[in-house]
Amino acid sequence: MPVHFPFEPTAPRGAGTSRALGAFLLAGLLGLAVIGAGCVKRAPGMPPVAPESLVDATGAALAPAAFAAELAGADYLLLGEEHPNPCDHQAQAAVIRRLAAAGVFPAIGLEMVPADYQGVLDAFNAGTLPLAELPARLDWKTTWGFDFELYAPIFQAAREYKLPVYALNAPKGLARKVGRQGLDALTPAERASLPGTILPPAQAQVEELRELFAQHGAMRKAAPQETAKPEQANAKPAAKPESLPKTATAAQAKAASGDAAAPPTAKSAATSSAKAKASAKPAPRDAAPVRDPFENFVTVQSLWDTQMAARALYARAVSGRPVAVVAGAGHVANGWGIARRLAVLDPSAKVVLVMPWRGGEAPDAEAAPYFFACPAAQKSRLGMTLTQDQPAPGNPATLPLVTAVAPGSPAAKAGLLPGDAVVAAGGHPADNLSVLHKAAIEAVKDGKTLSLTVFRAGETLTIDIPIALPAAK
């Protein structure tokens, strides 16, 4: 089971999409659960919009009917999310419902479910498995970990409109095993359950991830040495020649990517493996195998995105429907993740990206052509939920607000209350939610409590919350 930090890291409000992606993936490799972060960039302030509203890349509002018409010709609709953000999942479900209301009935592909649990989803699709039994039958707490109730609106929409649901994730535990030991550690049966060829990332993304990987030494030291699922997050490289058009066909995207590999097959994988073995120099008998952590990091992320793209292709083929893919923002943003692999696996398909937008600043037009508006939110494993509204243009940043505290949680025992406004975390001004993650990392590293300065009923108080990370399993 993955080891989770008490806060999920988010990108600073003004970050572009690639830095959030890097933070997501790095934290995932180290055994952290991560939010796929800020999908906004610095730009003139935008007027506020209602939660779940749809906007284009300029921030202009889209009527639901017009939006549904825009998406009607899509073969794959990639819906990004920050996993713990309830509004994101409600907005994803709303998009799916709007499509169904417009006469487009997609299949739904879920990053959250490993492919070896497809039989459970088949029973749900057939109507023989009640929604209430899904969490237990899917082993949701151990295979995914984020609250099932967050995703209930998506399953409810699927049941209401009789939309088939498909598992996109790698079989349980395999991505983690690859992250720890590499692809060569897989048994033949395990390897056969994954795509034959793992399609590589864009070089621009690799270079940025290398920089981010080097910058996160403190996170590596703070986390128990456990590799969990790689996930998503966001900053802008100086140039992104491999970025894909967000509404282009997959064939056009393939031409833009340039360095995409051939479609995955077991034969091509075996040939590549044989060539590698033939050219490799034998290591001394007493030499221990050396694994490059960054190489494993990139391999696992590539495996993750290739697997989800391959399963989405399968879902489209067997259902005869377009596929709405529900996945973390870093697998969606910039077309670097799933879309890049679909460009190889289904070259003539039209792939459309939709990302969360936190408001206050213009959307990142390079992240996606369409966005749904949802305020930033963060549910901590210490038991508190925080939200932060984007300020009106020209106004200072608003403070994160504690909207809920779970009874009996570390936050509750420390005295935190709903309605508390967080002024600082670990001595850092709380101008965005990512500060709380930074403070939590520092507290873990230094063996201290997480110290929050909060404003309550005209008083400034200090709340010290003990942090205890569970041991890796």
N, C-alpha and C positions, 0 to 999 in steps of 0.2 A: 504493500500500500504506500502511496506517495507520502512523503513528509511535507507538511504545509507550514509556511510561515504564518504568523498571526495576521498580517496584512498582505493584501495582494498588491504588487507594485503597479503603479500607473505612470504613464508618461506625463511630464509637465504639460500644462494646458497649451502652451505654444509649440509643442513638439510636433514634428511631422510624423508620417506613418512609419517610417522604417525604424526609428529608434524604439518606438513602442514595440514593434515586432521583435527586435533584438532582445529587449528586456524580457519579453514573454518567453522566448525560446530558451534563453540562457537560464532563467529561473526554473523553467520546466525541466531542463536537463539536470539541474542540481536538486530536483526533488521538491520544487515549490509549485504551489498553485498560483496562477497569475492571471490578472485582468489584462485584457488586450487593449488597452490604453487609449490615450488621447488621439482622436482622429481629427484634430483641428490644428491650424497653423496661425501664426500672427498675421492679422489683416485688420482692416477697419471693422469696428464693432458692427454686429448684425442685430437687428431687432429681435426680441424674444419671440419664440413660437411655442405653441402648446405641445406638451409631451405627445409623442407618437406621430406628430405631424411629419409629412414627407416634404423634402426639399431637394433641389438639384444642387449641382456643385457650386453655384453662385450664392446659395442660401435662399433662393426664391421658392416660395411655397408651391407645392404641386397638389392639385385636386386628386382625390383618390381614384376617380374614374379615369382621369388622364394618365395617372401613374400606371394603373392596371393596363391601359391600352399600350403604353410604352413597353411594358414587359411581356405583352401577349406573344411576341415572336421569339422569346428567349427559350433556349433549350436547357440552360442551367441558370438558376438564380442563386447567387451566393450571398447569404444573409449573415453579416458579421455581428459579433457580440462581445461584450465583456461578461464573462461567465456569471459573476455574482450580481449583476445589475438587473433587478426585476423588470424595469421599464424596457430594457432591450428585448427581453423575451416576449413581453406583451406586444411590443411593436412588431417583432418577427411574426407572431401569430396573426396580428392585424393585417400584415402584408399578405400572408397566405389566404386569409379570409377574403380580402379584397379581390385577389385573383379568382378565387372560387366563385365569388359573387358575380364576377365578370365572365364566367363561363370557362375559366382556365383552371383545371383541376390537377395540380402537380403532385408527383410523389414527393415525399419529404425524406431527405437524407440527414442523419444525425452524427456529428462528430462524437457525441457523448456515449455511443453504444458500440462495443466491439463487434466485429463481424461474426464471431462465433456465437453471438446471442441473437442472430437473425431469426432463429426458430421461435423465440419468445415474441418478437415483433410480428412474425407471421400469424401467431395466434391472436395477437391484438388486432391485426389487420382483418382477420376473419371474423372478428366480433365475439370470439369465444373466451377472451381474456379481459376481465374488467380493468379499467384504468387504475383502480385502487390497488390491484395486485402487481402492477408493472414494476414498482420500485424493488420489491423483494425478488421477483423473477429475473430482473435484470442485474441483480447484485449492485444496484445503483451506488450505494455508499462506498463500495470498494472499487468499482470500475470507473466511477466518475468523481463522486465526492461532494460536488455542489448540490444544494438542496433540490430534490426532485420537484418540489412545488414551484420553483422558478420556471421549470419547463412544462408544467401542467397545461398552460394555455396553448402550447403547440400541439400536445397530444389531444387536447379537447377539440381543437380545430380539425385535426386529422380524423377523429371519430365522427364529428358532426358532418363533415363533407365526404366521408368514406375515402380519405386519401391514404394510400399505402405508405408505410414508414419503413425506412431501410437503415441498417447499421453501417456506418462508414469507417469506423475505427479499426486499427489493427487488432487481431486476436489478443485477448487479455494477456498482458505481461510481456509480449514480444518486443514492443518498442523499448521497454525498460531494459530488457536483456541485451538488445543491440546497443543501447547506450552504455551499458556497463562493459560489454565484452566484444562488441563488434558483430558484423553479420556472420563471420565464420564460426561463431559460437552456436549458431542455430542448428538444430537437428534437421535432417532432410525434410521431415514432415512439417516442421515449423517454417522452414524456408519456402516450402511449396505453398504455404497458406498466404504468402505475401506476394506482391507484384514481382515478376521475374527480373525486371530492370528497375532500379531506383533512379528516377529522373532527377538530375542535379538542379541546384538553384542557379539563378542568374549570378554572374560574377560580381556585379555591383553589390548585390546583397551579401555575398560571401565576404567581401572586403569590409563592409560595414559591420557585419556580425563578428568578424575577427577583432575589430577595434573594441566593440562592446564586450566581447568575451574577456579581453585583457583588462578592461576597466572594472570588472566585477570580482576582483580577487577577494574583497571583503565578504561578498555574498557567498563565495565558495567556502571560505573558512567558517562562516557562521552556520552553514547548513550541514547536517549530517551527510556523509558521503553516500548518497542514494540517488539513483537516476530515475526520474519519473518521466511522465509524458512531456515532450516539448510542446510549448504553446506559443502564443503570439504576443505583439505590441508596437513603437513608431519614432525618426528624425529623417531628414532629407539628405541623401548624398548629393555631392556637387553635381553629378550627372547620373542619369539612370537610363542608359541606352537599352537595357533589357526590359524596362517597364512596358506593360502591355496596354493597348487601347482598351478602355473599360467597357465599350459597347461594340467592339469589333468582333468578327467571327473568330472562332478558334483558329482557323487557318491563317487569318491575318496575324493573329497573335503569335502563331508559330513562326511565321516569317520574321516578325519583329524580334523574337527571342534569339534566333541565330544559333545558339549553342545547345538547343534541346536535343535530348537523346532519342534513339529509336523507340517505338512502342515496346513496352515490357513484355517479354516472353520468357518462359523457362529456358528455351534453347539459347536465346541471346545471353541470358544470365550465365548459363553453363559455359558458353564460349568465352565470355569475358573472364570468367574465373579461371579457365584453363590457360588463357593467354597470360594472365597475371602470375599464375604459378610457374609457367615456363620461363618467364623473364625474371622472376624473383631470385635473389641470391640466398643460398641457404645460410641460416643463422647458426652460430656456434651452439653446440648441444646444450651447454650450460647457460645460455643466454635466456633471460626471462623475456617473454613477449612484451613489446613496448606499444602501448596504445596512445595515440594522440587525442587528448580530451576534446580539442576543438574539432578534429576530424570526425570523431564520434558524434559530437554535437550536431554538426552539419548533416551527417549521414542520417541521424534519427529524424531530424526535421524533414529531410528530403523523403525519407520513408513515409513519414506521417502524411505529407501532402500528396505523394504518389498514391498511397493506399486510399486516401479519401477520394481522389479523382477517379481511380479505377472502380471503386465501389459506386460512385455516382454514375459512372458510365453503365455499370451493371444494372443499377436501378432504372435508368432510362430505357435500357434494352428490354428488361423483363416486364416493365410496367407499361411501356409505350406512351409514357407521359414525360413532360418536362420535369426537371428535378429542382426543388427548392432545398438548397444545402444550408443547414444551420451549423455554423462553425465559429470558432474564435476569430476575432478581428484580424489577427496576424496571418491567418491562413487565407484571408480574403483581400486585405489592403494591397493596393498597387498591382494586383494581378500577379504577385510574386509566388503565391502558394498554390492553391488548388487550380486556379485558372491557368497558370503556366503549364501544369501537367495535362489539363484537359486540352490544351492547344496541341498536344502530341497525340493523346489517346483518342480524341474525337475532333479531328481538324476542321470539319465543316460546321461545327456547332456554334451557336451564338451564346456567349457567356456574359451575364450582366451582374455587376457587383452593387451591393447596397450595404452601407456602413452606418454605425451609430454616429450621431453628431451631438455634441454637448452644448451647442449654442454659444452666444456671446461673441464669437469670432467666425469668420467665413470658414466653410468646410474646406478640407484639403482636397482640391480638385484632382490631385494625383492619386488619391486613395480610392476613389470611386466616383461614378457619375451621379449616384443617388444616395440619399441619406435619410434616416429617420431620426427625429429629434428626441433625445432622452437626456435628462440631467445626469451629471456624474453621480455615482453611488458606489458605496463600498461596504460590504458586510465582512466584518473582521471575525476571525476565529476566536478572538477574545470575547465575543458576545455582543458587540455593538455594531449598529448600522449607521453609516454616515452618508449624507448627501451634500452636494455643493452646487448651488445655482450659479450660472454665469452672470456676471454683472451687466447692467445696462451700459451701452457705449459711453465711455468717458468716466465711468464710476470705478472705484477701487474694487479689488477682488472681495467676494463675500467669504465669510468664514465657514468651514465645514460644520454642519449641524448634526448632532446626534439625534437620530429619529427613532431609534429603538434600542433597548438593552435587554438581552435575554436573561430571564430570572436564573439566579444561581451561577451565572457566568463569571469569569475573572473580572470583567468590566463592572458587573453589578456589585460584586463583593468589594471592589475598590471604591465604590461610591459614585460611579458615573450615572447620570440620569438622562432620559430623553429630554431634549430641549437645550442641553448644554451646547454652547458654541465653542469649538476648539480654536484657541488662540495660538497655541504653539505645541509642538511635539518634540520631545527630546531637546528642547532649547531652540528648535528651528521654527520660524514663523510659519503658520499653517496656511499658506496662501493657495495651496492645492492639495488634493488628496494624496499625491505621491509622497509628500513630506512625511505622512504617517508611516508609510512603508520604510522610508529611509531611517526614521527614528527607531522603528522596530528592529531593523537589521543591526543598527548600532547597539541597541540594548541587548540583543542576543549575543553579539560579538563580545561585548564588555561584561556580560553576566549581570546586567542591572535590570531594574524594572523599567517599563515604558512610562515615562513621565509626561502627562498631558496637562497643559495649562488651559483651563476652561473658564468661560464667562457664564455666570448663572445668577439671574435675578439681581443684577447690579453689582455682583461680587466676582472677583477673580480668584479661582481656586486651583490647587494643584492636586491631580489625581495620579497616583502611582499604581500601575497595573503590573503584577508579576507576569513574566512570560516563561513558559516551560514548553520547549519543543518536544514532541513525542519522538521516541527512538525509532530509527529506520527499521523496517522489517524486511 
